[in-house]
């Protein structure tokens, strides 16, 4: 009888990948990145081990939303004081000082909720606003996410 083989932390071989987010739909990109961060694309996936890849997302300020989500989607935060609920739209975040937060929030919300493993997996995500990144030394593999499926790209 065969037994299930589980990965150990020392046996994991992490890879680096770069994904260009220009004209890409946010939800589809976040789903792909979360899958890679967790390691669920691997045949030897182990749920309790961080076996995912390190992901670098470039051009995060040029992502697209389908429909009217750019103006209608709202992000909420609470200050902790009574009546302290604040809201902002996706358009304001993308045009603001930190447009990479749209991609970061989308990916973080697709990872498991608040556990040490989820925090470790989320720390393997690097998001940059421009086309450059400082991770060339890791010789990352470029993934052409836009051309994987026609629905991944949005040209309007």
DSSP file (Angstrom, degrees, kcal/mol; ACC not computed):
  #  RESIDUE AA STRUCTURE BP1 BP2  ACC     N-H-->O    O-->H-N    N-H-->O    O-->H-N    TCO  KAPPA ALPHA  PHI   PSI    X-CA   Y-CA   Z-CA
    1    1 A X              0   0    0      0, 0.0     2,-0.2     0, 0.0     0, 0.0   0.000 360.0 360.0 360.0 134.0    0.0    0.0    0.0
    2    2 A X        -     0   0    0      1,-0.0     2,-0.3     0, 0.0     0, 0.0  -0.541 360.0-147.9 -83.0 146.2    1.3    3.5   -1.0
    3    3 A X        -     0   0    0     -2,-0.2     2,-0.3     1,-0.0    -1,-0.0  -0.823  26.5 -99.3-110.0 154.6    1.5    6.2    1.5
    4    4 A X        -     0   0    0     -2,-0.3     2,-0.6     1,-0.1    -1,-0.0  -0.527  33.1-136.7 -72.7 133.5    1.1    9.9    0.8
    5    5 A X        -     0   0    0     -2,-0.3     2,-0.4     0, 0.0    -1,-0.1  -0.825  19.0-163.4 -93.6 122.7    4.4   11.8    0.4
    6    6 A X        -     0   0    0     -2,-0.6     2,-0.1    40,-0.1    40,-0.1  -0.864  18.5-120.4-105.6 140.6    4.4   15.2    2.2
    7    7 A X        -     0   0    0     -2,-0.4     2,-0.3    37,-0.3    44,-0.0  -0.454  20.3-145.6 -72.3 148.3    7.0   17.8    1.5
    8    8 A X    >>  -     0   0    0     -2,-0.1     3,-1.2     1,-0.1     4,-0.6  -0.811  27.4-110.5-107.3 158.4    9.2   19.1    4.2
    9    9 A X  G >4 S+     0   0    0     -2,-0.3     3,-0.8     1,-0.3    -1,-0.1   0.842 118.5  54.0 -58.1 -35.1   10.4   22.7    4.3
   10   10 A X  G 34 S+     0   0    0      1,-0.2    -1,-0.3     3,-0.0    -3,-0.0   0.747 104.6  55.6 -71.6 -23.2   13.9   21.7    3.5
   11   11 A X  G <4 S+     0   0    0     -3,-1.2     2,-0.2     2,-0.1    -1,-0.2   0.566  81.4 110.3 -86.4  -8.8   12.8   19.8    0.3
   12   12 A X    <<  -     0   0    0     -3,-0.8     2,-0.7    -4,-0.6    40,-0.1  -0.490  52.2-159.1 -75.1 131.2   10.9   22.8   -1.2
   13   13 A X        -     0   0    0     -2,-0.2     2,-0.3    38,-0.1    -1,-0.1  -0.915  13.9-158.1-109.7 104.6   12.5   24.3   -4.4
   14   14 A X        -     0   0    0     -2,-0.7     2,-0.3    39,-0.1    39,-0.1  -0.595   5.9-163.5 -85.3 142.1   11.1   27.8   -4.7
   15   15 A X        -     0   0    0     -2,-0.3    39,-2.7    37,-0.0     2,-0.4  -0.804  14.5-128.7-116.5 162.7   11.2   29.6   -8.1
   16   16 A X  E     -a   54   0A   0     -2,-0.3   125,-2.8   122,-0.2     2,-0.3  -0.934  25.4-176.5-111.3 135.4   10.8   33.2   -9.0
   17   17 A X  E     -ab  55 141A   0     37,-2.3    39,-2.6    -2,-0.4     2,-0.4  -0.964  15.0-148.2-130.3 151.2    8.3   34.4  -11.6
   18   18 A X  E     -ab  56 142A   0    123,-2.6   125,-2.9    -2,-0.3     2,-0.4  -0.972  11.8-168.7-118.0 131.2    7.5   37.8  -13.0
   19   19 A X  E     -ab  57 143A   0     37,-2.9    39,-2.3    -2,-0.4     2,-0.6  -0.984  15.2-142.5-122.0 127.1    3.9   38.7  -14.1
   20   20 A X  E     -a   58   0A   0    123,-0.7   126,-0.2    -2,-0.4    39,-0.2  -0.797  11.7-168.5 -89.1 122.6    3.2   41.9  -16.2
   21   21 A X    >   +     0   0    0     37,-2.7     3,-1.5    -2,-0.6     2,-0.3   0.260  37.5 134.0 -96.4  11.5   -0.1   43.4  -15.0
   22   22 A X  T 3  S-     0   0    0      1,-0.3    41,-0.2    36,-0.1     3,-0.1  -0.489  86.1  -9.3 -69.1 124.5   -0.5   45.9  -17.8
   23   23 A X  T 3  S+     0   0    0     39,-2.4   131,-2.6    -2,-0.3     2,-0.4   0.768 102.7 137.5  59.6  31.0   -4.1   45.7  -19.2
   24   24 A X  B <   -D  153   0B   0     -3,-1.5    40,-2.6   129,-0.2     2,-0.2  -0.851  62.3-107.5-108.1 143.0   -4.9   42.6  -17.1
   25   25 A X  B  >  -e   64   0C   0    127,-2.5     4,-2.1    -2,-0.4    40,-0.2  -0.512  26.7-137.0 -69.9 131.2   -8.1   42.0  -15.2
   26   26 A X  H  > S+     0   0    0     38,-2.1     4,-2.8    -2,-0.2     5,-0.2   0.899  97.2  48.8 -60.7 -48.3   -7.5   42.3  -11.5
   27   27 A X  H  > S+     0   0    0      1,-0.2     4,-2.1     2,-0.2    -1,-0.2   0.891 112.8  47.2 -63.8 -40.8   -9.5   39.3  -10.2
   28   28 A X  H  > S+     0   0    0      2,-0.2     4,-2.0     1,-0.2    -1,-0.2   0.894 113.9  48.4 -67.4 -39.6   -8.0   36.9  -12.7
   29   29 A X  H  X S+     0   0    0     -4,-2.1     4,-2.7     2,-0.2    -2,-0.2   0.928 111.8  49.2 -64.1 -45.5   -4.5   38.2  -12.0
   30   30 A X  H  X S+     0   0    0     -4,-2.8     4,-2.6     1,-0.2     5,-0.2   0.879 109.9  51.6 -63.7 -38.2   -5.0   37.9   -8.2
   31   31 A X  H  X S+     0   0    0     -4,-2.1     4,-1.8    -5,-0.2    -1,-0.2   0.915 112.2  46.1 -64.6 -43.0   -6.4   34.3   -8.6
   32   32 A X  H  X S+     0   0    0     -4,-2.0     4,-1.9     2,-0.2    -2,-0.2   0.917 114.6  47.0 -64.5 -45.0   -3.4   33.3  -10.6
   33   33 A X  H  X S+     0   0    0     -4,-2.7     4,-2.7     1,-0.2    -2,-0.2   0.904 110.9  51.1 -66.9 -41.6   -0.9   34.9   -8.2
   34   34 A X  H  X S+     0   0    0     -4,-2.6     4,-2.1     1,-0.2     6,-0.2   0.885 108.7  52.5 -63.6 -37.7   -2.6   33.4   -5.1
   35   35 A X  H  X>S+     0   0    0     -4,-1.8     5,-1.5    -5,-0.2     4,-1.4   0.911 112.5  44.9 -62.1 -43.0   -2.4   30.0   -6.7
   36   36 A X  H  <5S+     0   0    0     -4,-1.9    17,-2.2     2,-0.2    -2,-0.2   0.877 111.1  52.8 -69.6 -38.5    1.3   30.4   -7.3
   37   37 A X  H  <5S+     0   0    0     -4,-2.7    15,-0.5    15,-0.2    -2,-0.2   0.881 112.4  44.7 -65.3 -37.7    2.0   31.8   -3.8
   38   38 A X  H  <5S-     0   0    0     -4,-2.1    13,-0.6    -5,-0.2    -1,-0.2   0.774 108.2-125.4 -77.3 -26.3    0.3   28.8   -2.2
   39   39 A X  T ><5 +     0   0    0     -4,-1.4     3,-1.6    -5,-0.2    -3,-0.2   0.631  64.5 138.4  92.1  15.1    2.0   26.3   -4.4
   40   40 A X  T 3 < +     0   0    0     -5,-1.5    -4,-0.1     1,-0.3     5,-0.1   0.579  62.4  68.3 -73.5  -7.5   -1.3   24.6   -5.6
   41   41 A X  T 3  S+     0   0    0     -6,-0.6    -1,-0.3    -5,-0.1     2,-0.3   0.564  85.0  91.0 -82.4  -8.6    0.1   24.4   -9.1
   42   42 A X  S X  S-     0   0    0     -3,-1.6     3,-1.1     1,-0.1     9,-0.0  -0.613  75.4-137.9 -89.8 145.0    2.7   21.9   -8.0
   43   43 A X  T 3  S+     0   0    0     -2,-0.3    -1,-0.1     1,-0.2    -3,-0.0   0.747 106.3  52.1 -70.3 -22.0    2.0   18.1   -8.1
   44   44 A X  T 3  S+     0   0    0     -5,-0.1   -37,-0.3     7,-0.1    -1,-0.2  -0.030  79.6 158.5-103.3  31.0    3.7   17.8   -4.7
   45   45 A X    <   -     0   0    0     -3,-1.1     2,-0.4    -5,-0.1    -6,-0.1  -0.283  21.0-168.1 -56.7 132.9    1.5   20.5   -3.0
   46   46 A X    >   -     0   0    0      3,-0.3     3,-1.5     1,-0.1     5,-0.3  -0.992  16.1-146.3-126.7 122.1    1.4   20.1    0.8
   47   47 A X  T 3  S+     0   0    0     -2,-0.4    -1,-0.1     1,-0.3    -7,-0.0   0.775  95.4  46.6 -62.8 -28.9   -1.2   22.2    2.6
   48   48 A X  T 3  S+     0   0    0      2,-0.1     2,-0.4     3,-0.0    -1,-0.3   0.304 102.5  73.7 -99.5  10.8    0.8   22.9    5.7
   49   49 A X  S <  S-     0   0    0     -3,-1.5     2,-1.5   -11,-0.1    -3,-0.3  -0.961  82.9-120.7-124.7 141.0    4.1   23.8    4.0
   50   50 A X        +     0   0    0     -2,-0.4   -11,-0.1     1,-0.2   -12,-0.1  -0.641  53.1 148.7 -77.4  91.2    5.0   27.0    2.2
   51   51 A X        +     0   0    0     -2,-1.5    -1,-0.2   -13,-0.6   -38,-0.1   0.194  31.3 113.6-112.1  14.7    5.8   25.4   -1.1
   52   52 A X        -     0   0    0    -15,-0.5   -15,-0.2   -14,-0.2     2,-0.1  -0.244  65.9-103.6 -83.4 173.5    4.8   28.3   -3.4
   53   53 A X        -     0   0    0    -17,-2.2     2,-0.5   -39,-0.1   -37,-0.2  -0.426  30.3-106.5 -89.0 166.2    6.8   30.5   -5.7
   54   54 A X  E     -a   16   0A   0    -39,-2.7   -37,-2.3    -2,-0.1     2,-0.4  -0.856  40.1-155.8 -90.6 129.2    8.0   34.0   -5.1
   55   55 A X  E     -ac  17 125A   0     69,-1.9    71,-2.6    -2,-0.5     2,-0.5  -0.916  12.9-165.3-116.8 131.4    5.9   36.3   -7.4
   56   56 A X  E     -ac  18 126A   0    -39,-2.6   -37,-2.9    -2,-0.4     2,-0.5  -0.972   7.9-164.4-113.4 121.5    6.9   39.7   -8.8
   57   57 A X  E     -ac  19 127A   0     69,-3.2    71,-3.0    -2,-0.5     3,-0.3  -0.930   8.6-170.4-108.0 124.7    4.1   41.8  -10.3
   58   58 A X  E     +a   20   0A   0    -39,-2.3   -37,-2.7    -2,-0.5    73,-0.2  -0.758  63.2  27.6-112.1 161.5    5.1   44.7  -12.4
   59   59 A X    >   +     0   0    0     71,-2.3     3,-1.6    -2,-0.3    70,-0.2   0.880  66.8 160.6  57.5  43.1    3.0   47.6  -13.9
   60   60 A X  G >   +     0   0    0     68,-2.1     3,-0.8    -3,-0.3    69,-0.2   0.712  65.6  63.7 -67.7 -20.1    0.5   47.2  -11.0
   61   61 A X  G 3  S+     0   0    0     68,-0.8    -1,-0.3     1,-0.2    68,-0.1   0.564  95.8  60.0 -80.0  -6.9   -0.9   50.7  -11.7
   62   62 A X  G <  S+     0   0    0     -3,-1.6   -39,-2.4    67,-0.2   -38,-0.2   0.118  74.5 128.4-108.8  20.5   -2.1   49.7  -15.2
   63   63 A X    <   -     0   0    0     -3,-0.8     2,-0.3   -41,-0.2   -38,-0.2  -0.315  47.1-139.2 -72.6 161.6   -4.5   46.9  -14.2
   64   64 A X  B     -e   25   0C   0    -40,-2.6   -38,-2.1   -43,-0.2     2,-0.3  -0.845   5.5-147.7-122.0 156.7   -8.1   46.9  -15.5
   65   65 A X        -     0   0    0     -2,-0.3     2,-0.2   -40,-0.2     5,-0.1  -0.909  21.9-121.6-117.3 150.5  -11.5   46.2  -14.0
   66   66 A X  S >  S-     0   0    0     -2,-0.3     3,-1.5     2,-0.1     4,-0.1  -0.614  74.6 -10.8 -88.2 153.2  -14.4   44.7  -15.9
   67   67 A X  T 3  S-     0   0    0      1,-0.2     3,-0.3    -2,-0.2    -2,-0.1  -0.293 124.0 -33.8  62.8-141.6  -17.7   46.5  -16.1
   68   68 A X  T >> S+     0   0    0      1,-0.2     4,-2.7     2,-0.1     3,-0.9   0.109  99.6 116.8 -99.7  20.2  -18.1   49.6  -13.9
   69   69 A X  H <>  +     0   0    0     -3,-1.5     4,-2.2     1,-0.3    21,-0.4   0.799  63.9  67.5 -62.9 -28.7  -16.0   48.1  -11.0
   70   70 A X  H 34 S+     0   0    0     -3,-0.3    21,-1.8     1,-0.2    -1,-0.3   0.896 117.9  23.1 -59.0 -39.6  -13.4   50.9  -11.3
   71   71 A X  H <4 S+     0   0    0     -3,-0.9    -2,-0.2    19,-0.2    -1,-0.2   0.765 129.9  43.9 -95.0 -29.7  -15.9   53.5  -10.1
   72   72 A X  H  < S+     0   0    0     -4,-2.7    -3,-0.2    17,-0.1     2,-0.2   0.773  86.0  96.0 -91.4 -28.5  -18.4   51.2   -8.2
   73   73 A X     <  -     0   0    0     -4,-2.2    17,-1.4    -5,-0.3     2,-0.4  -0.452  60.1-160.0 -69.4 131.7  -16.1   48.9   -6.2
   74   74 A X  E     -F   89   0D   0     15,-0.2     2,-0.5    -2,-0.2    15,-0.2  -0.917  12.4-155.1-118.3 139.4  -15.5   50.2   -2.7
   75   75 A X  E     -F   88   0D   0     13,-3.3    13,-2.0    -2,-0.4     2,-0.3  -0.943  18.5-157.6-108.9 132.8  -12.8   49.5   -0.2
   76   76 A X  E     +F   87   0D   0     -2,-0.5     2,-0.3    11,-0.2    11,-0.2  -0.831  16.4 170.7-113.1 147.9  -13.7   49.9    3.4
   77   77 A X  E     -F   86   0D   0      9,-2.3     9,-3.5    -2,-0.3     2,-0.4  -0.975  20.6-141.3-146.8 155.9  -11.5   50.5    6.5
   78   78 A X  E     -F   85   0D   0     -2,-0.3     7,-0.2     7,-0.2    -2,-0.0  -0.966   5.7-152.0-123.2 134.7  -12.4   51.4   10.1
   79   79 A X        -     0   0    0      5,-2.0     3,-0.1    -2,-0.4    -1,-0.1   0.699  45.9-112.5 -76.9 -19.0  -10.4   53.8   12.3
   80   80 A X  S    S+     0   0    0      1,-0.5     2,-0.3     4,-0.1     5,-0.1   0.302  85.4 104.8 101.5  -7.8  -11.5   52.1   15.5
   81   81 A X  S >  S-     0   0    0      3,-0.1     3,-1.9     1,-0.1    -1,-0.5  -0.710  87.0 -83.4-102.0 156.8  -13.6   55.1   16.6
   82   82 A X  T 3  S+     0   0    0      1,-0.3    -1,-0.1    -2,-0.3     0, 0.0  -0.364 119.0  11.4 -58.8 132.0  -17.4   55.3   16.6
   83   83 A X  T 3  S+     0   0    0      1,-0.1    -1,-0.3    -2,-0.1    -5,-0.0   0.692  91.3 130.9  73.7  18.6  -18.5   56.4   13.1
   84   84 A X    <   +     0   0    0     -3,-1.9    -5,-2.0     2,-0.1     2,-0.6   0.058  20.8 132.7 -96.2  25.7  -15.0   55.8   11.8
   85   85 A X  E     -F   78   0D   0     -7,-0.2     2,-0.4    -6,-0.1    -7,-0.2  -0.672  35.2-171.5 -79.5 121.2  -15.9   53.8    8.7
   86   86 A X  E     -F   77   0D   0     -9,-3.5    -9,-2.3    -2,-0.6     2,-0.3  -0.876   3.4-169.6-113.1 145.0  -14.1   55.1    5.7
   87   87 A X  E     +F   76   0D   0     -2,-0.4     2,-0.3   -11,-0.2   -11,-0.2  -0.971   7.5 176.6-133.9 151.2  -14.6   54.1    2.1
   88   88 A X  E     -F   75   0D   0    -13,-2.0   -13,-3.3    -2,-0.3     2,-0.2  -0.972  26.0-118.1-146.0 157.6  -12.8   54.7   -1.1
   89   89 A X  E  >  -F   74   0D   0     -2,-0.3     4,-1.7   -15,-0.2   -15,-0.2  -0.518  25.7-114.3 -95.2 165.1  -13.3   53.6   -4.7
   90   90 A X  H  > S+     0   0    0    -17,-1.4     4,-2.5   -21,-0.4     5,-0.2   0.853 116.2  57.7 -65.5 -34.1  -10.9   51.5   -6.8
   91   91 A X  H  > S+     0   0    0    -21,-1.8     4,-1.9   -18,-0.2    -1,-0.2   0.908 105.9  48.8 -63.7 -41.5  -10.4   54.5   -9.2
   92   92 A X  H  > S+     0   0    0    -22,-0.2     4,-0.7     2,-0.2    -1,-0.2   0.885 111.9  49.1 -65.9 -38.0   -9.2   56.7   -6.3
   93   93 A X  H >< S+     0   0    0     -4,-1.7     3,-0.6     1,-0.2     5,-0.2   0.925 111.9  48.2 -67.2 -43.6   -6.8   54.1   -5.1
   94   94 A X  H 3< S+     0   0    0     -4,-2.5     5,-0.2     1,-0.2    -2,-0.2   0.831 117.0  42.4 -66.7 -31.8   -5.4   53.5   -8.6
   95   95 A X  H 3< S+     0   0    0     -4,-1.9    -1,-0.2    -5,-0.2    -2,-0.2   0.518 107.1  82.7 -90.4  -5.0   -4.9   57.3   -9.2
   96   96 A X  S << S-     0   0    0     -4,-0.7     3,-0.4    -3,-0.6    -3,-0.1   0.168 101.0 -76.6 -85.4-157.5   -3.6   57.9   -5.7
   97   97 A X  S    S+     0   0    0      1,-0.2     2,-0.3     2,-0.1     3,-0.1   0.792 121.8  36.1 -77.6 -30.5   -0.2   57.5   -4.1
   98   98 A X    >   +     0   0    0     -5,-0.2     3,-1.5     1,-0.1    -1,-0.2  -0.648  59.8 162.0-125.5  74.5   -0.1   53.7   -3.7
   99   99 A X  T >   +     0   0    0     -3,-0.4     3,-1.1    -2,-0.3     4,-0.5   0.678  69.1  73.9 -69.5 -14.8   -1.9   52.1   -6.8
  100  100 A X  T 3> S+     0   0    0      1,-0.2     4,-2.1     2,-0.2     3,-0.3   0.669  76.8  79.5 -70.6 -14.3   -0.2   48.8   -6.0
  101  101 A X  H <> S+     0   0    0     -3,-1.5     4,-2.6     1,-0.2     5,-0.2   0.753  82.1  63.9 -65.9 -23.8   -2.6   48.3   -3.1
  102  102 A X  H <> S+     0   0    0     -3,-1.1     4,-1.9    -4,-0.2    -1,-0.2   0.946 109.0  38.8 -63.8 -46.9   -5.4   47.2   -5.5
  103  103 A X  H  > S+     0   0    0     -4,-0.5     4,-2.4    -3,-0.3     5,-0.2   0.909 115.6  53.0 -70.3 -41.9   -3.4   44.1   -6.5
  104  104 A X  H  X S+     0   0    0     -4,-2.1     4,-2.7     1,-0.2    -2,-0.2   0.925 111.2  45.8 -59.1 -46.6   -2.1   43.5   -3.0
  105  105 A X  H  X S+     0   0    0     -4,-2.6     4,-2.1     1,-0.2    -1,-0.2   0.908 111.9  51.4 -64.2 -42.4   -5.6   43.6   -1.5
  106  106 A X  H  < S+     0   0    0     -4,-1.9     4,-0.4    -5,-0.2    -1,-0.2   0.912 114.6  42.6 -62.5 -42.2   -7.0   41.3   -4.2
  107  107 A X  H >< S+     0   0    0     -4,-2.4     3,-1.4     1,-0.2     4,-0.5   0.923 112.5  52.8 -70.2 -44.0   -4.2   38.7   -3.7
  108  108 A X  H >< S+     0   0    0     -4,-2.7     3,-1.0     1,-0.3    -2,-0.2   0.861 106.1  54.2 -61.5 -35.6   -4.3   38.9    0.1
  109  109 A X  T 3< S+     0   0    0     -4,-2.1    -1,-0.3     1,-0.2    -2,-0.2   0.590 105.1  54.7 -76.9  -8.9   -8.1   38.3    0.2
  110  110 A X  T <  S+     0   0    0     -3,-1.4    -1,-0.2    -4,-0.4    -2,-0.2   0.451  95.6  82.1 -99.4  -2.9   -7.6   35.1   -1.9
  111  111 A X  S <  S-     0   0    0     -3,-1.0     3,-0.1    -4,-0.5     7,-0.1  -0.536 100.2 -75.9 -91.5 164.9   -5.1   33.6    0.5
  112  112 A X        -     0   0    0     -2,-0.2     2,-0.4     1,-0.1     3,-0.3  -0.244  61.6 -95.7 -58.1 151.8   -6.1   31.7    3.7
  113  113 A X  S    S-     0   0    0      1,-0.2    -1,-0.1    -3,-0.1     5,-0.1  -0.575  75.3 -35.4 -81.8 128.8   -7.2   34.0    6.5
  114  114 A X  S    S+     0   0    0     -2,-0.4     2,-0.3     1,-0.1    -1,-0.2   0.756  86.1 130.1  32.7  74.1   -4.8   35.1    9.2
  115  115 A X     >  -     0   0    0     -3,-0.3     4,-2.2     1,-0.1     5,-0.2  -0.955  69.0-109.6-139.6 160.4   -2.5   32.3    9.9
  116  116 A X  H  > S+     0   0    0     -2,-0.3     4,-1.9     1,-0.2     5,-0.1   0.879 120.3  51.8 -58.3 -37.0    1.3   32.2   10.2
  117  117 A X  H  > S+     0   0    0      2,-0.2     4,-2.5     1,-0.2    -1,-0.2   0.909 108.3  50.4 -66.9 -41.1    1.4   30.2    7.0
  118  118 A X  H  > S+     0   0    0      1,-0.2     4,-2.5     2,-0.2    -2,-0.2   0.893 110.1  50.2 -64.3 -39.6   -0.7   32.7    5.1
  119  119 A X  H  X S+     0   0    0     -4,-2.2     4,-1.5     2,-0.2    -1,-0.2   0.891 110.9  49.4 -65.5 -38.4    1.5   35.6    6.3
  120  120 A X  H  < S+     0   0    0     -4,-1.9     4,-0.4    -5,-0.2    -2,-0.2   0.909 112.6  47.1 -66.2 -42.0    4.6   33.7    5.1
  121  121 A X  H >< S+     0   0    0     -4,-2.5     3,-1.2     1,-0.2    -2,-0.2   0.896 110.7  52.0 -66.5 -39.6    3.0   33.0    1.7
  122  122 A X  H >< S+     0   0    0     -4,-2.5     3,-1.6     1,-0.3    -1,-0.2   0.811  99.9  63.6 -66.8 -29.2    1.9   36.7    1.4
  123  123 A X  T 3< S+     0   0    0     -4,-1.5    -1,-0.3     1,-0.3    -2,-0.2   0.639  90.4  67.8 -70.9 -11.8    5.5   37.8    2.1
  124  124 A X  T <  S+     0   0    0     -3,-1.2   -69,-1.9    -4,-0.4     2,-0.5   0.360  83.2  95.0 -86.2   5.7    6.6   36.1   -1.1
  125  125 A X  E <   -c   55   0A   0     -3,-1.6     2,-0.4   -71,-0.2   -69,-0.2  -0.846  51.8-175.8-100.3 131.4    4.6   38.6   -3.2
  126  126 A X  E     -c   56   0A   0    -71,-2.6   -69,-3.2    -2,-0.5     2,-0.4  -0.995   4.0-170.8-125.6 126.3    6.4   41.7   -4.5
  127  127 A X  E     -c   57   0A   0     -2,-0.4     2,-0.4   -71,-0.2   -69,-0.2  -0.967   2.7-173.8-121.6 130.1    4.3   44.3   -6.4
  128  128 A X        -     0   0    0    -71,-3.0   -68,-2.1    -2,-0.4   -67,-0.2  -0.954  23.2-146.6-127.2 144.3    5.8   47.3   -8.3
  129  129 A X  S    S+     0   0    0     -2,-0.4   -68,-0.8   -70,-0.2   -67,-0.2   0.897  81.6  49.6 -75.8 -42.0    4.1   50.2   -9.9
  130  130 A X  S    S-     0   0    0      2,-0.2   -71,-2.3   -71,-0.2   -70,-0.3  -0.086  96.5 -97.1 -88.7-170.7    6.6   50.6  -12.8
  131  131 A X  S    S+     0   0    0    -73,-0.2     2,-0.2   -72,-0.1   -73,-0.1   0.604  96.9  78.0 -85.1 -12.5    8.0   48.2  -15.3
  132  132 A X        -     0   0    0      2,-0.0     2,-0.3   -74,-0.0    -2,-0.2  -0.587  52.8-179.9 -98.8 160.3   11.3   47.7  -13.4
  133  133 A X        -     0   0    0     -2,-0.2     3,-0.4   -75,-0.1   -75,-0.0  -0.982  32.6-127.9-153.3 152.4   12.1   45.5  -10.4
  134  134 A X  S    S+     0   0    0     -2,-0.3     3,-0.3     1,-0.2    -2,-0.0   0.097  86.1  90.2 -90.4  25.0   15.2   44.9   -8.3
  135  135 A X    >   +     0   0    0      1,-0.2     3,-0.9     2,-0.1     5,-0.5   0.000  41.9 114.6-111.8  29.1   15.0   41.0   -8.5
  136  136 A X  G >   +     0   0    0     -3,-0.4     3,-1.7     1,-0.2    -1,-0.2   0.789  68.4  68.0 -67.4 -27.0   17.0   40.3  -11.6
  137  137 A X  G 3  S+     0   0    0     -3,-0.3    -1,-0.2     1,-0.3    -2,-0.1   0.772  93.6  57.5 -65.4 -25.3   19.6   38.5   -9.6
  138  138 A X  G <  S-     0   0    0     -3,-0.9    -1,-0.3  -123,-0.0  -122,-0.2   0.472 105.3-133.3 -81.8  -0.9   17.1   35.8   -8.8
  139  139 A X    <   -     0   0    0     -3,-1.7  -123,-0.2    -4,-0.1    -3,-0.1   0.949  29.7-155.7  44.6  66.5   16.8   35.2  -12.6
  140  140 A X        -     0   0    0     -5,-0.5     2,-0.4  -125,-0.1  -123,-0.3  -0.344  12.9-117.8 -72.9 150.7   13.0   35.1  -12.5
  141  141 A X  E     -b   17   0A   0   -125,-2.8  -123,-2.6    -2,-0.1     2,-0.5  -0.734  26.5-129.4 -85.8 132.0   10.9   33.3  -15.2
  142  142 A X  E     -b   18   0A   0     -2,-0.4     2,-0.5  -125,-0.2  -123,-0.2  -0.730  19.1-158.4 -86.6 125.5    8.6   35.7  -17.1
  143  143 A X  E     -b   19   0A   0   -125,-2.9     2,-1.7    -2,-0.5  -123,-0.7  -0.915  11.4-145.3-105.7 123.3    5.0   34.4  -17.3
  144  144 A X        +     0   0    0     -2,-0.5     3,-0.4     1,-0.2     4,-0.4  -0.603  31.8 164.9 -87.2  79.0    2.9   35.8  -20.1
  145  145 A X    >>  +     0   0    0     -2,-1.7     3,-1.1     1,-0.2     4,-0.6   0.840  66.8  61.1 -67.5 -34.7   -0.3   35.9  -18.2
  146  146 A X  T 34 S+     0   0    0      1,-0.3     3,-0.4  -126,-0.2     7,-0.3   0.853 106.3  45.6 -62.8 -34.9   -2.1   38.1  -20.6
  147  147 A X  T 34 S+     0   0    0     -3,-0.4    -1,-0.3     1,-0.2    -2,-0.2   0.461  90.7  83.6 -90.9  -0.9   -1.8   35.7  -23.5
  148  148 A X  T <4 S+     0   0    0     -3,-1.1     2,-0.3    -4,-0.4    -1,-0.2   0.864 109.0   4.1 -67.2 -35.2   -2.9   32.6  -21.5
  149  149 A X    ><  -     0   0    0     -4,-0.6     3,-1.4    -3,-0.4     4,-0.5  -0.990  66.6-128.6-150.6 142.8   -6.5   33.3  -22.0
  150  150 A X  G >  S+     0   0    0     -2,-0.3     3,-0.7     1,-0.3    -1,-0.1   0.787 109.1  60.1 -64.4 -26.7   -8.3   36.0  -24.0
  151  151 A X  G 3  S+     0   0    0      1,-0.2    -1,-0.3     3,-0.0  -126,-0.1   0.626  89.6  71.8 -77.1 -12.2  -10.4   36.9  -21.0
  152  152 A X  G <  S+     0   0    0     -3,-1.4  -127,-2.5    -6,-0.3     2,-0.3   0.801  91.7  65.5 -71.9 -28.4   -7.3   37.8  -19.0
  153  153 A X  B <   -D   24   0B   0     -3,-0.7     2,-0.4    -4,-0.5  -129,-0.2  -0.716  59.5-169.9-101.7 146.4   -6.7   41.0  -21.0
  154  154 A X        -     0   0    0   -131,-2.6    -3,-0.0    -2,-0.3    -2,-0.0  -0.985   2.8-174.8-133.9 120.9   -8.9   44.1  -21.2
  155  155 A X              0   0    0     -2,-0.4    -1,-0.1     1,-0.2  -131,-0.0   0.430 360.0 360.0-101.3   1.5   -8.1   46.7  -23.8
  156  156 A X              0   0    0   -133,-0.1    -1,-0.2     0, 0.0  -133,-0.0   0.490 360.0 360.0 -90.5 360.0  -10.6   49.5  -22.9
